Amino acid sequence: MSSTGIGAKEPAGGNVSGRIPELDGLRGLAILLVILCHYVGNPDHAPLGYFVHRYLLSFTVGWSGVDLFFVLSGFLIGGILLDARDTPHYFRAFYMRRVFRILPIYYLWTILFAATVIAALVFFPGRLGISSSDLLRVPVQLLFLQNIFIGMPHFTWSWFVVTWSLAIEEQFYLLAPPLIRFLSLRRFVIALAATVVLAPVLRFMLFRYWAPGTYLCAYLMPCRADSLSCGMLLAVAWRHGRFREFIRGHAALLQRVLLVGFMGVGGLLWWLVHPINAVTVTIGYTWLALFYSTLLLTVVSQPAGPLADAMRRPFLGWLGGISYCVYLLHDAFNFFAHSIFLHAEPRLYTLRQLAVSVFALLATLGTASLSWRFFEKPLIRRGHSYSYGEHTVESAGAPPSVLEGGDFSSPEVAHP
């Protein structure tokens, strides 16, 4: 497989899941958008003046990086499952690889939370804003139900606020494998198309009638399934030679569609900056799903183009490689850094506040780099010892199967 793109050299049998370095860059772009949301858009910067404040506030739209993560997840995970759907160890291999990729660092972060709460209750009772009720959150987190039970105390919120999207991912992992395994391809495509159409309807009903005043319209897995479904539809289409030939033969048309999508995001910007509103929960989320799907398709179909070249930049690839841990830690690190050094929630209108945010970001990136090298990567190799094929397991430490494509170094998706 050439490093220039997914279709440079295709394996026999229609398996086109080879390594896609550009997708690491897209992951890097996704986590960069989320960081800009939490480190630039969300902190208080009103004292800088109306125009500067409004400009910095526009970075709040970086939360949409999660939709790019969801599209990527649908494309990669859907592609892995499509290629492996007739293999004898389909379910075991998929779930064991997910276990080794997702659970260790996530459960370690949850255990560290419980230890911190217990230590605070023992040594600093009644202080630090921590109470025994914070411990009630632990089983919710361990079972990945945080996108359903979304209310939590302030300290717990600071620790876990970003993890609701991980719950969406885990619920997606439970649903997608049996659908791909047991539905015909035609019925599977119909189900995905119906999901793209019905998801905004469900979001609107929750927003307006069933759960007004809550975030359920954004946090429930079916409500964000249009992004995941768009990615899986791309995975299905990309496995057909005629589709790839058509897309590559109409590069200019695809670029125009991408431009229209980008302009649409600009037109929706006011609503996207305030994400829980009637426009965003209906048009907005689906428009982002379609825009990021077009971006993904452009990158993988035009490997010599400027977008694909940008996605192969070393910084984005490196950031994409460590993005799972970065996503899990970055918001908490920023919150606690400002609380410890400045005794306030994150703000961004003095040099001291900027310095604390930079320190929090560097600490996040450093921790994530160490985690990837010494903790996550060895565990991923262990997970990849579980084979989809005829043998029970591959030899320990073997390189990832072609069925895993770019997934060997990929962090799983997440969302602010």
N, C-alpha and C positions, 0 to 999 in steps of 0.2 A: 504493500500500500504506500503510495507516494504521500509525502507530507503536504502536497498541494491541495488535496481535497478528497472527499469521500469517493468520488467516482473515477479517480485517476486509474485505478486498477481494481476490478471487481472480481471477487472470488466466484468460482463456479457455483451453479445452483441458485443464483440470484441473491446470495447473501452479501449485502452491501454494508455490513456493520463495522467496517474497518476503522482504524484509528483516525480521528478527525481533530487535528490540533487546533483548528479554528474554533472549535466548540469550547476549548479551555479559555480562549479569549472572550467568547461570549459570556461564559461564567464569570470571568473577571470583570467584564462590563456590568453584569447584573449586580455583583456584590459592590462594585464601585458606586452604582446608582443608589443602593441601599445605604452605604456609608454617607454619601452626600446628603441623603434625606435626614439621617439621624444626627450627623455632626454639623451640618450647615443649615438645612431647612428647618428642622424642628426647634433648636435652641432659641431662646429669646434674644432678638437683636433689634427690637423696636427703637432703643435709644440712638441707633445709628442714623435715624432719619427715615422719612417715609419711602423715598425711592430706593435707598440701599436696603431697607427692610423688606420691601416688596420684591426686590431682585433676589435676595437671599431666600426669601420664603418660597420662591419658585422652585428651589431645589427640593422642596418637599415631594415633588412629583417623582423623586427617586424611589419612592416606595414601589413604583411600578416595576422595579427590577425583579420583584418577586414573580411578576407575570412572565418575564423573560425566563426566569428559573423554571416556572411551571411548563412553559412551552418546550424548553430544553428537556425537561424530565419526560414529558410525553413522547418526544421524539426519540430520546435515547432508550428509555425503559421500554416504551412501546416497540421500538425496533429490536431490542434484545429478545423480548418475548415473542415477537412475530417470527424471528429467525429460529427460536428454540421451541416453538409450539408443539412440534411432533417428537421431541426428544424424550427419552425414558425418564430422566430425572429432572423434569421441567420445574416442578414446584419446589423440590428440595434444594436444588442448586440456586434457584432465584432467591428463595427466602433466606438461605444460609448466607449468601453473599450480601444481602441487605442487612442481616443481623450484624455481620462483622463490620460493615461500613457505617451503619447508623448508630447502633445502640451503645457501643463502649464509651465514646466521648460524651454522648448525650446523657447516659446514666451517670457517668462520672461528674458531670456538671450538676445533675440533680442531687447526687449524694453530697457534693460539696455544699450545695444550698442547705440541705438538711443539717449537716454538721455545723455550718455557720449559725443557723437558727438556734440549735441546741446550745452551742457555746455562748451565744448572746443571752439566752434565757438563764444559763447557769452563772455566768460571770458578770453580766450587765443587765439584770432583771429590770424591766420597766423602762429601759433606755433603747436608743437606736431605732425606735419605732418598730420593734419586732415583738411579736406575741406568739403564744402557742398556736394560734389559729393559722399562722403561716405554714405550719407543718401539715395542715390538712391538704395543702396543695400537692404534696409529694405523690400520693397515689394517682391523682389526676394526671400529673406529668408522666409518671411511669407508664400509664396506660394510653398515653397520647390522646387525651380527651380535652385538652386545653382549648381547642377551638369550639367546644360545646359549652363547657363551664368556664366562661371567660372572666367572671368577676373574681378579683383577688386583692389582698391588701397591698399597700404601696410598695413595701420592700420586696414582696414576691413579684409584683408587677415589674419592678426594675430588673429583676433577675431573669424573668421568663417571658417578658412581653413578646419577644420575637418568635417564640417557639410554636405559636399557633399554626404557622404554615408547615412546620414539621409534622404536626398532626394530620394536616391535609395530605401530605406526602405518604404517611404510613397508611392512611385509609385508602389512598389511591393504590398502594401496593397490595392491599387486600382484595381490591375489586378488579383491577386490570388483569391479573394472571388468569383467573377462571374465565373471564369474558373472552380473552384471546384464545384460550385453549379450547373452549367448547362451542363458541359461536362460529358459524361460517364467516368467511371474510366479508361477504356481502352484508350479512346481518350486523356484523361488527361495525362496518362503515356507516350503516344506517343509524345504529345506536349512537355513534360519535356525532354524526350530523345533527341528530335530534337533541343531543346534549348541548351543542353549541347554540341551538335555537332556544331551548327551554331554560337554560341557565339564567339569562337576564330576566325572564318572566318570574322565575323563582325568587331571584334577588329582589325584584320590585315588590312582590307579594309580602315577603318578609319585612322589607323596609317600610312599606305603607300600612300593612294590615296585620300581619301575624306576629311580628316582633319589632315594632317601631321603637326607636330610641336605643337600640342595641347594635352591636357589630356582627350579629349573626348573618346578616345578608352578605357580609364580606368574608366571614371566617369559616362557615360551614363548607365541607368539601364539595357537595353538589353545586354550591354557589360559585365556586372557582373552577368547576370541571370543564368550562368552555376552553380555558387556556390549556389544560392537560389534553383535552380532546383534539384541539387544533394541532398540538404536537404529535399526537398519535396518528391523526389523519395524514400529516406530512410523512410520518414513518411508513405508512401504508403506501402512499403515492410514490415515495422515493424508491420503493422496491420494484417499480415498474419501469422498464427501459423506455417505453414511449413517453412517459411523463418526464423523465430526466432529459430525453432528447428534445422534447418540446420546450422545457424551461431553458435549457442551454441555447436553444435556437431563437429564443425571444428574450434575450438578456435586457435589451432596452425597455421592453414592455414591463418586465419585472421591476426594473429600476424606477420606472414611472409610478407603478403601483406603490412601491416603497415610499416614494416622495409624497404621494397623496396620503398615505398612512401617517407619515411624519407631520404633514401639514394639519391633518385631522387631530393629532395629539396636541399640536399648538392651539388649534381652535377650541379644544376641550380643556385647556390648561387651567383655567380658573376653577372649573369643577374638580379637576384631578388633584389640585392642591388641597381641596377640601373633600376627601374621598368618599364620605358617607352622605350622599345626596342622590336625588332621583335620577339625575343625568348620569353620574358616575356608575351607579349600581345597575343601570340599564344599558346605555350605550357605551359608557366609558370602559368598563372591564373587558367587554367583548372587543371593542375597537383596539385596545392594547394587545389582546390576544392575537388578533389578526395582524396588527402591525409587527409584533415581535415574530410571528410566524413568517411573515414576508422577509423580515431581516434575516432570520435563520436560513430560509430558502435561498436568499441572495448570496449569503456567505458560502453555503455548501455547493451551490451550482456555479458560482463564478470564482473559483479559487485563485485566478490571476487578477481579480478585481481589487480595487482599493479597500473595500470593506473587509474582504478576506485577509488582505495583507495587514490591515490594522489589527485584526483579531489574532494574527500570528506574532504580534509584538511580544517580546519576552516578559515585559512587566505584566501585561494582561494575562498571559499564560500562567505566570507564577501566582498571581492573585487568584486566578480561577482554580488553581490546584489546591490552595489552602482555604478556599472560600467557605467551606462548611464550618470549620472552627471559627473563622473570622465572623461569620454571620451569627453564630451562637453566642459569642463573647462581646462583640464590639459595643453594643448599646449599653450593656451592664458596665463594661469598663469605663465608658464615658460618664455614665451617671455616678458611679462610685468615685471616680477621680475628682469630679467636681464637688461631690459631697465631702470628701476627705480634705482636699486642699483649699476649697473656697467656701465650704459649708452652705452650698446652694445647689439647686438643680442646674443643668447645663445652660449656660448663657454664652453669648458670642458678641460682645461689644467692647471688650477691653483686651489689651495684649496678654494679661494674665489668664483670662478665660481662654483665649486662643491657644496659649502655651499649654494649658491643662488638657485641652482637646487634642492637641498634637501629641502630647505625652500618652494619652489614652489610646490613640490610634497606633502609635508605635508599639506600645505594650501589647495591643491586640495582635498586630502583625507578627511581632516577635514570638508571642506565645503560640500563635497558630502555626508558624514555621517549625517550631520545635515539636509541636504536637504531630504535625504531618510526618516529620522525619523519623521520630522515635516511637510514636504511638499508633497513629492511624495507618501509615503505609504498611508496616508489618502485619497489622490486623487485616488489611485489605488483601494482602498476599495470602494470608491464611484462608480468607473467605473464598478466594479464587481457586483454592484446592478442590472445591466442590464442583464437579463437572456436570454439564448438561447431557453428556454423551453416554456411551455404553458402560464406562467404568464408574465405580462408586465415587472415587475422588481422584483428582490428578495428583501428581507428585507434589509434595509440599514445596512452596516457593516457586512453582512454575509460573511462567508469564500468563497473563489473562488470555482466555479464549477469544477467538475472533467474534464469538457471540456477544462478548461484553463490549466490543468496540472501544470507544473512548472512555468507557466507564471506569477503567482501572484507576485512573487518577482523578476521577470526577467526584467532587463533593455532592451530596444530595441537596436538593433545592430547599430553600428557606425563604422567609418573608418577614418584613418588618411588622 
